[in-house]
Amino acid sequence: MLILKRKGLVIPSRGPRGGYSLARHPADISLSEVFIALEGSEPLVCCTNCPRDCPYSEYCTSRDLLEFLDEAMVTALSSVTLESMAKRQALKLEKS
């Protein structure tokens, strides 16, 4: 939670009923923000970001795919908000 606090995603409150609350409306917080706050902004595989670190990067058959997957993950996480996740979960609970 301290990481999320430092990144401005949650606000702490003190006292016997203390805890954390979201710093912004759930519709304004994307999963990519949470993911980057917790995991950093590094790609899935570091060689896609620093090809000079790998002697095979010029000939790597997986590199293009890994770059594509990294971009797709960021795009997907950016399109989902905490609010949309909560609504999806509520619908699932209603159906069960």
VEXPA-576471 format. One record per atom (N, C-alpha, C, CB): residue number from 1; residue in three letters; atom name; x negated, z, y. Coordinates in Angstrom, 3 decimals, padded with zeros to 6 digits, always signed. Glycine has a CB too. Layout:
// VEXPA-576471
   pos   code   site          x          z          y
   NUM    ALA     CA          X          Z          Y
...
// end
This chain:
// VEXPA-576471
   pos   code   site          x          z          y
     1    MET      N   -000.819   +000.000   -001.192
     1    MET     CA   +000.000   +000.000   +000.000
     1    MET      C   -000.867   +000.000   +001.262
     1    MET     CB   +000.934   +001.205   -000.005
     2    LEU      N   -002.053   +000.591   +001.152
     2    LEU     CA   -002.935   +000.612   +002.319
     2    LEU      C   -003.336   -000.800   +002.737
     2    LEU     CB   -004.184   +001.445   +002.025
     3    ILE      N   -003.551   -001.659   +001.762
     3    ILE     CA   -003.899   -003.048   +002.075
     3    ILE      C   -002.735   -003.719   +002.797
     3    ILE     CB   -004.265   -003.833   +000.783
     4    LEU      N   -001.531   -003.530   +002.293
     4    LEU     CA   -000.350   -004.130   +002.923
     4    LEU      C   -000.133   -003.565   +004.323
     4    LEU     CB   +000.900   -003.894   +002.059
     5    LYS      N   -000.462   -002.291   +004.504
     5    LYS     CA   -000.370   -001.681   +005.835
     5    LYS      C   -001.376   -002.324   +006.783
     5    LYS     CB   -000.610   -000.156   +005.755
     6    ARG      N   -002.625   -002.467   +006.320
     6    ARG     CA   -003.660   -003.079   +007.163
     6    ARG      C   -003.321   -004.519   +007.531
     6    ARG     CB   -005.007   -003.037   +006.453
     7    LYS      N   -002.642   -005.201   +006.655
     7    LYS     CA   -002.269   -006.597   +006.917
     7    LYS      C   -000.971   -006.710   +007.716
     7    LYS     CB   -002.127   -007.354   +005.603
     8    GLY      N   -000.378   -005.569   +008.075
     8    GLY     CA   +000.814   -005.573   +008.911
     8    GLY      C   +002.096   -005.934   +008.188
     8    GLY     CB   +000.620   -006.505   +010.025
     9    LEU      N   +002.121   -005.742   +006.873
     9    LEU     CA   +003.327   -006.076   +006.116
     9    LEU      C   +004.233   -004.879   +005.893
     9    LEU     CB   +002.951   -006.672   +004.788
    10    VAL      N   +003.679   -003.678   +005.912
    10    VAL     CA   +004.481   -002.463   +005.763
    10    VAL      C   +004.111   -001.456   +006.839
    10    VAL     CB   +004.288   -001.847   +004.364
    11    ILE      N   +005.035   -000.533   +007.076
    11    ILE     CA   +004.840   +000.529   +008.064
    11    ILE      C   +005.027   +001.860   +007.346
    11    ILE     CB   +005.840   +000.386   +009.279
    12    PRO      N   +004.062   +002.769   +007.485
    12    PRO     CA   +004.217   +004.071   +006.836
    12    PRO      C   +005.088   +005.005   +007.679
    12    PRO     CB   +002.841   +004.712   +006.590
    13    SER      N   +005.736   +005.926   +006.995
    13    SER     CA   +006.457   +006.995   +007.702
    13    SER      C   +006.096   +008.309   +007.012
    13    SER     CB   +008.033   +006.752   +007.701
    14    ARG      N   +005.875   +009.332   +007.827
    14    ARG     CA   +005.434   +010.630   +007.304
    14    ARG      C   +006.623   +011.538   +007.034
    14    ARG     CB   +004.468   +011.307   +008.284
    15    GLY      N   +006.316   +012.632   +006.403
    15    GLY     CA   +007.322   +013.661   +006.195
    15    GLY      C   +007.835   +013.690   +004.771
    15    GLY     CB   +008.466   +013.458   +007.136
    16    PRO      N   +008.738   +014.638   +004.502
    16    PRO     CA   +009.237   +014.820   +003.135
    16    PRO      C   +010.004   +013.593   +002.623
    16    PRO     CB   +010.137   +016.050   +003.074
    17    ARG      N   +010.554   +012.819   +003.519
    17    ARG     CA   +011.251   +011.593   +003.115
    17    ARG      C   +010.450   +010.355   +003.502
    17    ARG     CB   +012.648   +011.536   +003.752
    18    GLY      N   +009.163   +010.572   +003.655
    18    GLY     CA   +008.274   +009.496   +004.071
    18    GLY      C   +008.074   +008.453   +002.986
    18    GLY     CB   +006.944   +010.059   +004.481
    19    GLY      N   +007.369   +007.451   +003.355
    19    GLY     CA   +007.093   +006.352   +002.438
    19    GLY      C   +006.686   +005.144   +003.253
    19    GLY     CB   +008.324   +006.032   +001.542
    20    TYR      N   +007.080   +003.992   +002.791
    20    TYR     CA   +006.758   +002.747   +003.477
    20    TYR      C   +008.015   +001.904   +003.629
    20    TYR     CB   +005.670   +001.965   +002.714
    21    SER      N   +008.051   +001.174   +004.728
    21    SER     CA   +009.116   +000.196   +004.924
    21    SER      C   +008.476   -001.108   +005.379
    21    SER     CB   +010.177   +000.700   +005.964
    22    LEU      N   +009.218   -002.183   +005.242
    22    LEU     CA   +008.689   -003.481   +005.651
    22    LEU      C   +008.506   -003.523   +007.158
    22    LEU     CB   +009.617   -004.616   +005.194
    23    ALA      N   +007.446   -004.172   +007.585
    23    ALA     CA   +007.152   -004.271   +009.015
    23    ALA      C   +008.017   -005.333   +009.692
    23    ALA     CB   +005.672   -004.590   +009.230
    24    ARG      N   +008.526   -006.276   +008.900
    24    ARG     CA   +009.392   -007.337   +009.420
    24    ARG      C   +010.571   -007.510   +008.481
    24    ARG     CB   +008.613   -008.676   +009.581
    25    HIS      N   +011.524   -008.276   +008.924
    25    HIS     CA   +012.688   -008.571   +008.088
    25    HIS      C   +012.215   -009.283   +006.821
    25    HIS     CB   +013.736   -009.443   +008.863
    26    PRO      N   +012.813   -009.003   +005.671
    26    PRO     CA   +012.388   -009.637   +004.413
    26    PRO      C   +012.431   -011.168   +004.451
    26    PRO     CB   +013.259   -009.146   +003.281
    27    ALA      N   +013.294   -011.733   +005.278
    27    ALA     CA   +013.357   -013.194   +005.397
    27    ALA      C   +012.130   -013.755   +006.103
    27    ALA     CB   +014.620   -013.610   +006.150
    28    ASP      N   +011.399   -012.891   +006.783
    28    ASP     CA   +010.225   -013.333   +007.543
    28    ASP      C   +008.900   -013.055   +006.833
    28    ASP     CB   +010.215   -012.661   +008.892
    29    ILE      N   +008.970   -012.595   +005.590
    29    ILE     CA   +007.758   -012.313   +004.822
    29    ILE      C   +007.758   -013.192   +003.581
    29    ILE     CB   +007.666   -010.799   +004.436
    30    SER      N   +006.787   -014.083   +003.513
    30    SER     CA   +006.698   -014.982   +002.352
    30    SER      C   +005.826   -014.355   +001.272
    30    SER     CB   +006.130   -016.366   +002.765
    31    LEU      N   +006.026   -014.826   +000.060
    31    LEU     CA   +005.198   -014.334   -001.038
    31    LEU      C   +003.737   -014.719   -000.843
    31    LEU     CB   +005.708   -014.875   -002.372
    32    SER      N   +003.494   -015.829   -000.167
    32    SER     CA   +002.094   -016.207   +000.072
    32    SER      C   +001.404   -015.172   +000.952
    32    SER     CB   +002.009   -017.603   +000.727
    33    GLU      N   +002.116   -014.602   +001.917
    33    GLU     CA   +001.515   -013.552   +002.751
    33    GLU      C   +001.132   -012.336   +001.910
    33    GLU     CB   +002.487   -013.133   +003.871
    34    VAL      N   +002.022   -011.947   +001.017
    34    VAL     CA   +001.756   -010.788   +000.168
    34    VAL      C   +000.601   -011.096   -000.782
    34    VAL     CB   +003.022   -010.388   -000.629
    35    PHE      N   +000.645   -012.269   -001.391
    35    PHE     CA   -000.401   -012.668   -002.330
    35    PHE      C   -001.767   -012.705   -001.640
    35    PHE     CB   -000.077   -014.041   -002.943
    36    ILE      N   -001.841   -013.340   -000.477
    36    ILE     CA   -003.114   -013.442   +000.238
    36    ILE      C   -003.599   -012.061   +000.683
    36    ILE     CB   -002.972   -014.373   +001.458
    37    ALA      N   -002.666   -011.198   +001.087
    37    ALA     CA   -003.054   -009.838   +001.478
    37    ALA      C   -003.680   -009.090   +000.304
    37    ALA     CB   -001.834   -009.062   +002.007
    38    LEU      N   -003.109   -009.263   -000.873
    38    LEU     CA   -003.589   -008.515   -002.038
    38    LEU      C   -004.742   -009.191   -002.780
    38    LEU     CB   -002.457   -008.300   -002.991
    39    GLU      N   -004.721   -010.514   -002.836
    39    GLU     CA   -005.703   -011.235   -003.639
    39    GLU      C   -006.747   -011.981   -002.818
    39    GLU     CB   -005.003   -012.200   -004.529
    40    GLY      N   -006.515   -012.140   -001.517
    40    GLY     CA   -007.418   -012.921   -000.691
    40    GLY      C   -006.990   -014.380   -000.680
    40    GLY     CB   -008.859   -012.786   -001.190
    41    SER      N   -007.654   -015.173   +000.126
    41    SER     CA   -007.251   -016.566   +000.267
    41    SER      C   -008.125   -017.513   -000.546
    41    SER     CB   -007.288   -016.965   +001.718
    42    GLU      N   -008.881   -016.952   -001.481
    42    GLU     CA   -009.723   -017.784   -002.330
    42    GLU      C   -008.850   -018.637   -003.254
    42    GLU     CB   -010.700   -016.910   -003.155
    43    PRO      N   -009.318   -019.821   -003.606
    43    PRO     CA   -008.569   -020.654   -004.544
    43    PRO      C   -008.591   -020.059   -005.950
    43    PRO     CB   -009.140   -022.075   -004.565
    44    LEU      N   -007.805   -020.643   -006.835
    44    LEU     CA   -007.744   -020.153   -008.214
    44    LEU      C   -009.114   -020.149   -008.879
    44    LEU     CB   -006.780   -021.002   -009.029
    45    VAL      N   -009.873   -021.200   -008.645
    45    VAL     CA   -011.209   -021.322   -009.211
    45    VAL      C   -012.160   -021.591   -008.050
    45    VAL     CB   -011.283   -022.465   -010.301
    46    CYS      N   -013.200   -020.776   -007.912
    46    CYS     CA   -014.054   -020.849   -006.729
    46    CYS      C   -014.790   -022.179   -006.590
    46    CYS     CB   -015.052   -019.732   -006.763
    47    CYS      N   -014.999   -022.908   -007.675
    47    CYS     CA   -015.746   -024.162   -007.561
    47    CYS      C   -014.970   -025.216   -006.771
    47    CYS     CB   -016.083   -024.700   -008.948
    48    THR      N   -013.656   -025.066   -006.656
    48    THR     CA   -012.903   -026.030   -005.846
    48    THR      C   -013.157   -025.807   -004.367
    48    THR     CB   -011.402   -025.929   -006.141
    49    ASN      N   -013.513   -024.585   -004.010
    49    ASN     CA   -013.792   -024.251   -002.615
    49    ASN      C   -015.258   -024.485   -002.258
    49    ASN     CB   -013.417   -022.800   -002.339
    50    CYS      N   -016.134   -024.283   -003.209
    50    CYS     CA   -017.572   -024.427   -002.986
    50    CYS      C   -018.172   -025.318   -004.067
    50    CYS     CB   -018.270   -023.043   -002.972
    51    PRO      N   -017.930   -026.608   -004.008
    51    PRO     CA   -018.404   -027.487   -005.075
    51    PRO      C   -019.928   -027.502   -005.235
    51    PRO     CB   -017.923   -028.882   -004.817
    52    ARG      N   -020.650   -027.170   -004.182
    52    ARG     CA   -022.114   -027.184   -004.300
    52    ARG      C   -022.625   -026.079   -005.223
    52    ARG     CB   -022.753   -027.036   -002.921
    53    ASP      N   -021.773   -025.074   -005.497
    53    ASP     CA   -022.177   -023.994   -006.392
    53    ASP      C   -022.159   -024.412   -007.862
    53    ASP     CB   -021.274   -022.800   -006.192
    54    CYS      N   -021.537   -025.541   -008.153
    54    CYS     CA   -021.437   -025.991   -009.543
    54    CYS      C   -022.167   -027.322   -009.697
    54    CYS     CB   -019.949   -026.127   -009.980
    55    PRO      N   -023.125   -027.371   -010.597
    55    PRO     CA   -023.880   -028.611   -010.769
    55    PRO      C   -023.045   -029.755   -011.350
    55    PRO     CB   -025.065   -028.358   -011.659
    56    TYR      N   -021.880   -029.450   -011.874
    56    TYR     CA   -021.035   -030.466   -012.499
    56    TYR      C   -019.871   -030.899   -011.620
    56    TYR     CB   -020.506   -029.953   -013.806
    57    SER      N   -019.783   -030.401   -010.416
    57    SER     CA   -018.601   -030.651   -009.586
    57    SER      C   -018.340   -032.135   -009.330
    57    SER     CB   -018.752   -029.941   -008.270
    58    GLU      N   -019.388   -032.922   -009.210
    58    GLU     CA   -019.200   -034.362   -008.983
    58    GLU      C   -018.532   -035.046   -010.161
    58    GLU     CB   -020.534   -035.029   -008.702
    59    TYR      N   -018.775   -034.522   -011.363
    59    TYR     CA   -018.300   -035.170   -012.586
    59    TYR      C   -017.200   -034.392   -013.287
    59    TYR     CB   -019.445   -035.370   -013.532
    60    CYS      N   -016.785   -033.310   -012.713
    60    CYS     CA   -015.807   -032.429   -013.351
    60    CYS      C   -014.441   -033.119   -013.446
    60    CYS     CB   -015.684   -031.102   -012.566
    61    THR      N   -013.934   -033.191   -014.650
    61    THR     CA   -012.636   -033.835   -014.846
    61    THR      C   -011.482   -032.898   -014.492
    61    THR     CB   -012.496   -034.308   -016.291
    62    SER      N   -011.765   -031.629   -014.385
    62    SER     CA   -010.711   -030.648   -014.097
    62    SER      C   -010.563   -030.331   -012.617
    62    SER     CB   -010.983   -029.378   -014.843
    63    ARG      N   -011.552   -030.653   -011.836
    63    ARG     CA   -011.585   -030.214   -010.434
    63    ARG      C   -010.374   -030.700   -009.643
    63    ARG     CB   -012.858   -030.706   -009.764
    64    ASP      N   -010.022   -031.973   -009.763
    64    ASP     CA   -008.861   -032.493   -009.040
    64    ASP      C   -007.596   -031.764   -009.440
    64    ASP     CB   -008.700   -033.987   -009.288
    65    LEU      N   -007.444   -031.517   -010.734
    65    LEU     CA   -006.262   -030.806   -011.224
    65    LEU      C   -006.231   -029.386   -010.681
    65    LEU     CB   -006.238   -030.788   -012.761
    66    LEU      N   -007.366   -028.709   -010.687
    66    LEU     CA   -007.429   -027.336   -010.194
    66    LEU      C   -007.123   -027.266   -008.701
    66    LEU     CB   -008.805   -026.737   -010.472
    67    GLU      N   -007.605   -028.228   -007.928
    67    GLU     CA   -007.281   -028.276   -006.496
    67    GLU      C   -005.788   -028.501   -006.302
    67    GLU     CB   -008.085   -029.391   -005.787
    68    PHE      N   -005.218   -029.407   -007.092
    68    PHE     CA   -003.783   -029.679   -007.008
    68    PHE      C   -002.974   -028.428   -007.345
    68    PHE     CB   -003.399   -030.832   -007.952
    69    LEU      N   -003.359   -027.732   -008.414
    69    LEU     CA   -002.640   -026.515   -008.817
    69    LEU      C   -002.746   -025.426   -007.760
    69    LEU     CB   -003.181   -025.995   -010.149
    70    ASP      N   -003.899   -025.298   -007.143
    70    ASP     CA   -004.091   -024.309   -006.091
    70    ASP      C   -003.162   -024.606   -004.907
    70    ASP     CB   -005.566   -024.287   -005.631
    71    GLU      N   -003.125   -025.860   -004.473
    71    GLU     CA   -002.244   -026.249   -003.364
    71    GLU      C   -000.778   -026.053   -003.725
    71    GLU     CB   -002.491   -027.709   -002.974
    72    ALA      N   -000.415   -026.388   -004.969
    72    ALA     CA   +000.974   -026.236   -005.416
    72    ALA      C   +001.385   -024.767   -005.432
    72    ALA     CB   +001.160   -026.850   -006.814
    73    MET      N   +000.473   -023.894   -005.856
    73    MET     CA   +000.785   -022.468   -005.884
    73    MET      C   +001.005   -021.934   -004.470
    73    MET     CB   -000.340   -021.687   -006.580
    74    VAL      N   +000.135   -022.305   -003.548
    74    VAL     CA   +000.275   -021.847   -002.166
    74    VAL      C   +001.589   -022.365   -001.571
    74    VAL     CB   -000.932   -022.316   -001.309
    75    THR      N   +001.914   -023.617   -001.828
    75    THR     CA   +003.161   -024.197   -001.332
    75    THR      C   +004.366   -023.469   -001.915
    75    THR     CB   +003.230   -025.693   -001.672
    76    ALA      N   +004.333   -023.210   -003.213
    76    ALA     CA   +005.442   -022.522   -003.863
    76    ALA      C   +005.608   -021.104   -003.324
    76    ALA     CB   +005.228   -022.487   -005.374
    77    LEU      N   +004.513   -020.370   -003.207
    77    LEU     CA   +004.591   -019.001   -002.699
    77    LEU      C   +005.034   -018.965   -001.242
    77    LEU     CB   +003.244   -018.309   -002.848
    78    SER      N   +004.685   -019.976   -000.472
    78    SER     CA   +005.084   -020.037   +000.936
    78    SER      C   +006.580   -020.306   +001.088
    78    SER     CB   +004.287   -021.118   +001.663
    79    SER      N   +007.174   -020.923   +000.085
    79    SER     CA   +008.584   -021.285   +000.187
    79    SER      C   +009.525   -020.171   -000.260
    79    SER     CB   +008.847   -022.517   -000.629
    80    VAL      N   +008.969   -019.078   -000.763
    80    VAL     CA   +009.793   -017.963   -001.248
    80    VAL      C   +009.569   -016.761   -000.354
    80    VAL     CB   +009.462   -017.613   -002.730
    81    THR      N   +010.669   -016.166   +000.106
    81    THR     CA   +010.578   -014.953   +000.928
    81    THR      C   +010.996   -013.744   +000.106
    81    THR     CB   +011.460   -015.074   +002.197
    82    LEU      N   +010.691   -012.577   +000.618
    82    LEU     CA   +011.146   -011.356   -000.060
    82    LEU      C   +012.667   -011.308   -000.115
    82    LEU     CB   +010.601   -010.101   +000.655
    83    GLU      N   +013.307   -011.780   +000.948
    83    GLU     CA   +014.773   -011.791   +000.969
    83    GLU      C   +015.331   -012.709   -000.113
    83    GLU     CB   +015.286   -012.232   +002.347
    84    SER      N   +014.759   -013.901   -000.249
    84    SER     CA   +015.276   -014.822   -001.264
    84    SER      C   +015.056   -014.277   -002.672
    84    SER     CB   +014.610   -016.195   -001.126
    85    MET      N   +013.949   -013.575   -002.887
    85    MET     CA   +013.721   -012.952   -004.191
    85    MET      C   +014.749   -011.861   -004.474
    85    MET     CB   +012.309   -012.369   -004.261
    86    ALA      N   +015.038   -011.044   -003.465
    86    ALA     CA   +016.017   -009.968   -003.638
    86    ALA      C   +017.405   -010.545   -003.929
    86    ALA     CB   +016.063   -009.070   -002.379
    87    LYS      N   +017.769   -011.621   -003.226
    87    LYS     CA   +019.070   -012.250   -003.464
    87    LYS      C   +019.151   -012.824   -004.874
    87    LYS     CB   +019.328   -013.354   -002.432
    88    ARG      N   +018.064   -013.462   -005.323
    88    ARG     CA   +018.022   -014.005   -006.680
    88    ARG      C   +018.199   -012.907   -007.719
    88    ARG     CB   +016.705   -014.742   -006.919
    89    GLN      N   +017.531   -011.791   -007.488
    89    GLN     CA   +017.626   -010.670   -008.415
    89    GLN      C   +019.037   -010.090   -008.426
    89    GLN     CB   +016.610   -009.584   -008.046
    90    ALA      N   +019.658   -009.984   -007.266
    90    ALA     CA   +021.017   -009.465   -007.173
    90    ALA      C   +021.984   -010.360   -007.942
    90    ALA     CB   +021.451   -009.347   -005.703
    91    LEU      N   +021.811   -011.663   -007.844
    91    LEU     CA   +022.672   -012.596   -008.591
    91    LEU      C   +022.488   -012.427   -010.085
    91    LEU     CB   +022.375   -014.047   -008.192
    92    LYS      N   +021.263   -012.224   -010.529
    92    LYS     CA   +021.002   -012.008   -011.950
    92    LYS      C   +021.684   -010.738   -012.442
    92    LYS     CB   +019.495   -011.933   -012.211
    93    LEU      N   +021.613   -009.696   -011.621
    93    LEU     CA   +022.238   -008.423   -012.005
    93    LEU      C   +023.758   -008.548   -012.068
    93    LEU     CB   +021.847   -007.315   -011.017
    94    GLU      N   +024.341   -009.326   -011.149
    94    GLU     CA   +025.789   -009.540   -011.170
    94    GLU      C   +026.232   -010.249   -012.432
    94    GLU     CB   +026.223   -010.338   -009.957
    95    LYS      N   +025.427   -011.185   -012.905
    95    LYS     CA   +025.773   -011.986   -014.077
    95    LYS      C   +025.629   -011.203   -015.373
    95    LYS     CB   +024.908   -013.223   -014.131
    96    SER      N   +024.803   -010.156   -015.364
    96    SER     CA   +024.584   -009.425   -016.628
    96    SER      C   +025.492   -008.253   -016.791
    96    SER     CB   +023.175   -008.953   -016.720
// end
